[in-house]
Amino acid sequence: KVTELLEWYGATFRDPLMLQPPEWFKAFIYCEAFLQLPFFPVAVYAFIKGGCKWIRTPAIIYSTHVATTLFAILAHILFHDFSKSEYLGPQTQRERLILLSIYVPYLLIPLLILFTMLYNPHYNHVEKRKRK
């Protein structure tokens, strides 16, 4: 069933990255499995509990890592010649934009987290040391 769903998605949205991932994309998948996924329950805990300022550094690392990988993926979707792919990739600008629209939220959410960690006074408060 999962294989059928993946094949349906790949054919419907012309996403050969999911059906025939290049080596660099496989590396991103491993990063997601071993770095990003373990971060999720920690982040959910910290954000639901509230007041957990210790989440700032891990959230900055997570969000910059994800944003960096997404820039590479989005550039690949926009500029790669998919005519040599075993699976049909986006051929028109419209198909590329549709595929981009699927990946862009995975960039926007980490960017929102990053800007929150950098600019929200709750997470960006610098404690002043007492002078002797």
C-alpha positions as CSV (number, residue, x, y, z in Angstrom):
1,K,0.0,0.0,0.0
2,V,2.8,2.5,0.9
3,T,4.6,1.6,-2.4
4,E,1.4,2.2,-4.4
5,L,0.8,5.5,-2.6
6,L,4.4,6.6,-3.4
7,E,4.0,5.5,-7.0
8,W,0.7,7.4,-7.3
9,Y,2.3,10.5,-5.8
10,G,5.3,10.3,-8.0
11,A,3.2,9.9,-11.2
12,T,0.6,12.5,-10.2
13,F,3.0,15.3,-9.2
14,R,5.9,14.2,-11.4
15,D,8.3,13.9,-8.6
16,P,11.1,11.5,-9.6
17,L,13.1,12.5,-6.5
18,M,10.8,10.3,-4.5
19,L,10.8,7.4,-7.0
20,Q,14.4,7.5,-8.1
21,P,16.3,9.6,-5.6
22,P,19.8,10.8,-6.5
23,E,22.5,10.0,-4.0
24,W,22.5,13.6,-2.6
25,F,18.8,13.3,-2.0
26,K,19.3,9.9,-0.2
27,A,21.8,11.7,2.1
28,F,19.1,14.2,2.9
29,I,16.7,11.4,3.7
30,Y,19.2,9.9,6.1
31,C,19.7,13.3,7.8
32,E,15.9,13.5,8.1
33,A,15.6,10.1,9.7
34,F,18.5,10.3,12.1
35,L,18.7,14.1,12.9
36,Q,15.4,15.8,12.2
37,L,12.9,13.1,13.3
38,P,14.5,12.7,16.8
39,F,14.3,16.5,17.1
40,F,10.5,16.6,16.7
41,P,9.4,15.1,20.0
42,V,11.9,17.2,21.9
43,A,10.7,20.4,20.1
44,V,7.0,19.4,20.7
45,Y,7.7,19.0,24.4
46,A,9.6,22.3,24.6
47,F,7.0,24.3,22.7
48,I,3.9,22.7,24.5
49,K,5.5,23.1,27.9
50,G,6.5,26.6,27.2
51,G,9.3,28.6,28.9
52,C,12.0,26.2,27.6
53,K,14.7,28.6,26.5
54,W,17.1,25.7,26.0
55,I,15.3,24.8,22.8
56,R,16.7,27.9,21.1
57,T,20.0,26.4,20.0
58,P,18.7,23.0,18.8
59,A,15.9,24.8,17.0
60,I,18.3,27.1,15.2
61,I,20.5,24.1,14.2
62,Y,17.4,22.2,13.0
63,S,15.9,25.0,11.0
64,T,19.1,26.1,9.3
65,H,19.8,22.5,8.4
66,V,16.4,21.9,6.9
67,A,16.3,25.2,5.1
68,T,19.7,24.5,3.5
69,T,18.6,21.1,2.3
70,L,15.4,22.6,0.9
71,F,17.2,25.2,-1.1
72,A,19.1,22.4,-2.9
73,I,15.9,20.5,-3.5
74,L,14.0,23.5,-4.8
75,A,16.9,24.5,-7.1
76,H,16.9,20.9,-8.4
77,I,13.2,21.1,-9.2
78,L,13.5,24.4,-10.9
79,F,16.6,23.8,-13.0
80,H,17.3,20.1,-13.5
81,D,16.7,18.5,-16.9
82,F,14.3,15.6,-16.0
83,S,14.2,14.3,-19.6
84,K,16.8,11.7,-18.7
85,S,15.0,10.4,-15.5
86,E,13.6,6.9,-15.5
87,Y,10.4,8.3,-14.0
88,L,8.7,11.3,-15.6
89,G,9.6,14.5,-14.0
90,P,8.1,18.0,-14.4
91,Q,8.3,19.0,-18.0
92,T,6.6,22.4,-18.0
93,Q,7.0,25.5,-15.8
94,R,3.5,24.8,-14.4
95,E,4.5,21.3,-13.4
96,R,7.6,22.5,-11.8
97,L,5.6,25.1,-9.8
98,I,3.1,22.5,-8.7
99,L,6.0,20.3,-7.5
100,L,7.6,23.4,-5.8
101,S,4.3,24.1,-4.0
102,I,4.5,20.7,-2.4
103,Y,8.1,21.3,-1.1
104,V,7.9,25.0,-0.2
105,P,6.0,24.5,3.2
106,Y,9.0,22.3,4.3
107,L,11.1,25.4,3.8
108,L,8.7,28.0,5.3
109,I,8.1,26.2,8.6
110,P,11.8,25.9,9.5
111,L,12.3,29.6,8.4
112,L,9.4,30.6,10.8
113,I,11.1,28.6,13.6
114,L,14.4,30.2,12.8
115,F,13.0,33.8,12.8
116,T,11.1,33.0,16.0
117,M,14.3,31.8,17.7
118,L,16.3,34.8,16.5
119,Y,13.9,37.6,17.0
120,N,11.3,36.6,19.6
121,P,12.3,38.3,22.9
122,H,11.3,35.2,24.8
123,Y,14.0,33.1,23.1
124,N,16.4,35.9,22.4
125,H,16.7,37.3,25.9
126,V,20.3,38.0,26.9
127,E,20.8,37.8,30.6
128,K,22.9,40.6,32.1
129,R,25.7,39.6,34.5
130,K,26.0,41.3,37.8
131,R,29.0,43.6,38.1
132,K,31.2,43.2,41.1
